[in-house]
Amino acid sequence: MAGSEAAWQAAHMGVPVVIHEMRPEVKTFAHRTGDLAEMVCSNSFRSDDDEQNAVGLLHWEMRAANGLIMQTAEKHRIPAGGALAVDRDPFAQSVTAALVAHPNITVEYGAIDTLPEDGHWIIATGPLTSEGLGKAIASETGAESLAFFDAIAPILYYDSIDMSRAWMQSRYDKGETEEERTAYLNCPMDKAQYEAFIDALLTAEKTEFHEGETAGYFDGCLPIEVMAERGRETLRHGPMKPVGLTNPHQPDIKPWAVVQLRRDNALGTLYNIVGFQTKMKYGAQKEVLRMIPGLENASFARLGGIHRNTFINSPTLLDNQMRLRSRPHIRFAGQITGVEGYVESAAMGLLAGRMAAAEILGAPLADPPQDSAMGALIHHITGGAEAKTFQPMNVNFGLFRPVDGLKGGRRGRKDRYKAYTDRAKAAWSDWLAKS
């Protein structure tokens, strides 16, 4: 998705482009064809609502920017309620045909296993980067390995947490400032609640590995189910340990266990559940995690999951133009940058293609406006996210700067989302006009 969109954008700006595609010469367990932009998971680009949904807004911005992926999706759209779903094989075939037919684009088939030394390059290899190139990227970036079963923790919206049950406190009140001493959000459990939670965790439906997936777990990110299987007290002495904390709502009662959440972005609108990497299926996750006191009505920006993944630590490795800091002639785009989903991947390809072409043409682009969906997403992966806990992320309104003058909480959510999208469309339209 990202490479296809990047090539399309750069070619339309008048820059000759060569696409290097390893398939079908080099296959993966997930792909079936050699078509560009093949959809290997679902056939959906998710919600197409550009007024109440962040991914729908991203659709709108890509359409406004002459995005190939969105244009082609419209041509092969099939009924899916409010979602944008496509007939996947004709979709990929049409994307491939459009790119091959473009006078400024050449497609070369075969794997590239080293980082190029010169020229202008965009690496958009997705979550299944070839072994050779993966090793080259790891060698350059200092990562020991970029391929692993990525067990990721759920992220939820702060405004959906019941703060009459939860409280803010770091263990033992550590920290020199008030912000540091209240860096964690805590949800307490008594013994009965903990035992019921462990029972639900152990019996919940889990995701199994796909055939052909042989990577190990990411070190230090064992799924909570695996930890719980090692003993019922494992979590209570691990990520759910209650030590060093006092519940101000019930100061005389010591919790049996405590679930901690940590802010996941600079805005403080998103919180991840610390140590709660999971391979539970989505429906089971919502049921089990809403058993946690304070999270009964939790709204999730991203549910946890487990899959083979390849991505770089973009907040430390990429600049605001998506260039590799150590080799600025190389840009990264798509899922390998730490965005999650077809649409987000294609969106980062759109930006990378435009930025690379503009640099080649001697007229570098201004940074995308942070109040647009594109800008919010690229800001998150190139500096807005916490580098130490960086994990792949879908676009969501938690990445957006708050809109002044609107009510907080659920009652104002519809108005708030409309304000986000109105502001984003104006900002994106202005940026496109000046680019």
PyMOL commands that set and color helices and strands:
alter all, ss='L'
color gray80, all
select helices_A, chain A and resi 2-12+54-64+68-75+88-101+126-128+131-141+158-160+171-173+178-181+191-203+224-229+235-237+282-289+314-317+334-337+342-360+373-384+387-389+397-399+410-434
alter helices_A, ss='H'
color red, helices_A
select strands_A, chain A and resi 17-21+44-47+77-78+83-86+105-109+121-123+148-152+155-157+167-168+184-189+257-263+270-273+300-302+305-309+323-324+327-332
alter strands_A, ss='S'
color yellow, strands_A
deselect
rebuild
show_as cartoon
